[in-house]
Amino acid sequence: MDRCKPIWIEHPLHRHVSGNLLALPEVISRRDEPANASEDLAAYATGVRNACATADDEPPPPGVFHRSPAPEPEPESTDLGDERGRAADEVRYLLIAGADQLISVPLPASGAVVIGRDATADVALAHPKISRRHARVIVGAELAIEDLGSTNGVFVGRARVSARAAWPIGESAKLGPFTAIVVRSRTGAPVTADGAAPAALVVRDPGAATTSALLERVARHQVNVLIQGETGAGKEVLARRLHALSGRPGELVAINCAALSPALLESELFGHEQGAFTGAERAKPGLLEITGAGTVLLDEIGDLPLGLQGKLLRALEAREVYRVGGVAPIRIAARVLAATHRALPDEVAKGRFREDLYFRLCGITLEVAPLRQRQAEIPRLAMQFLAEAARAAGATAPPMTAAATAALCRHPWPGNVRELRGVVERALLLALDRPIEVRHLGLAPRAVAAPDERSAAARFQAAVRAHRGNVSAIARAIATSRSHVRRLAARFGVDLDAARS
């Protein structure tokens, strides 16, 4: 694997920063407060980029990591069967966290990346629990990871790798004290001012204690987080988990941007002064102000009116707000998380969402998978909700029959986790302390698609067959985005992976 010159990061710089911003594909740290830290870190980020082009060939100091140049975009293959689910306009990144380090390395289109303690490794991790040549990432149409005879082993999920194992994108791997994961981003996507292309971690179970250790890393840093997922998939659960892991004071404060009128939403977010409008009999601080150093969740941020998007952008950049009717800025210290069921890049393209605000919000994107894509979690979630409902009712949770559990796993869950919780709570009430059976669940059969829905499904399936499951080609054929193609595939029950084979 070709490498650029070694880059190293001095930890003394981090003493200026109590919370770091993770920017992909490079490791860049910054914070709005204190004032001098922003300038220091801006110069530091420039120095990191320059180092890649000017550094000498001398061995790096301890703690060095190597960053490979981003691979050239591959021309889109006409042999769609070889794509295996990875579009030609995507670049994959290796993200490694642990031992007070956070590293992002762009992966080549094909080849191998060696991870180890040795300074000649493609990704050098100076830690005693990492072997000199610990693991090799095999990069191709599919990913694999190989244990190179390390002392402490390589684990994918909870299974130790004996020699080589497949490594799906989004699955975490453990190497000593480090957690590694591969994410992907489009090469053609716009980049932030830091040179970072948006990338996403997929969260299969936002409430699980075993959720990737990377979440803990993200939670402790001052990185802006955008949480995407279908309605009811567990976005607020994930936000509360991030807040709990962050150590910030108080409870998470959430506001639904789609539920309030623009005028009321502005007052709730930023506050108002006495007499600012009819009925404003006294001054009122906004959520961004009263949360203090806690966390604010802006739910359904995609529905925020355009007129307020500019004001929110300024508040996030300047870390200060102006109350409605006020003239004096008020400093804020709250961390802001945003969540939406909408594809914000599509909203930006349609002119309904500000591009600058989108890039301010998506320092890192966490995608919450819908419940139908994580069926293995349904029994555990059902028992968790059953125990919570029984505890709230002052009762003992009854057992659930195997048939009832199987019925839960077969259900498509259009309402996601929210629907599952409601079904379980209703079943507890109907079972009357007896074992919960299928009849207590009250699961309605899947509705028959209306003619228009069937027609749309047929057109989509025809496009999938014509382009053999290639997401980019399908998107061009039906004049939509790649993310919308995936949503349509989930909606119509189309297996894109099977279409490629």
Secondary structure, 3 states (H helix, E strand, C coil): CCCCCCECCCHHHHHHCCCCCCCCCCCCCCCCCCHHHHHHHHHHHHHHHHHHHHCCCCCCCCCCECCCCCCCCCCCCCCHHHCCCCCCCEEEEEEEEECCEEEEEECCCCEEEEEECCCCCCEECCCCCCCCCCEEEEECCCCEEEECCCCCCEEECCEECCCEEECCCCCCEEECCEEEEEEEEECCCCCCCCCCCCCEEEECCCCCCCCCHHHHHHHHCCCCEEEECCCCCCHHHHHHHHHHHHCCCCCCEEEECCCCCHHHHHHHHHEECCCCCCCCCCCEECHHHHCCCCEEEEECHHHCCHHHHHHHHHHHHHCEECCECCCCCEECCCEEEEEECCCHHHHHHCCCCCHHHHHHHCCEEEEECCHHHCHHHHHHHHHHHHHHHHHHCCCCCCCECHHHHHHHHHCCCCCHHHHHHHHHHHHHHHHCCCCECHHHHCCCCCCCCCHHHHHHHHHHHHHHHHCCCCHHHHHHHCCCCHHHHHHHHHHHCCCHHHHHC
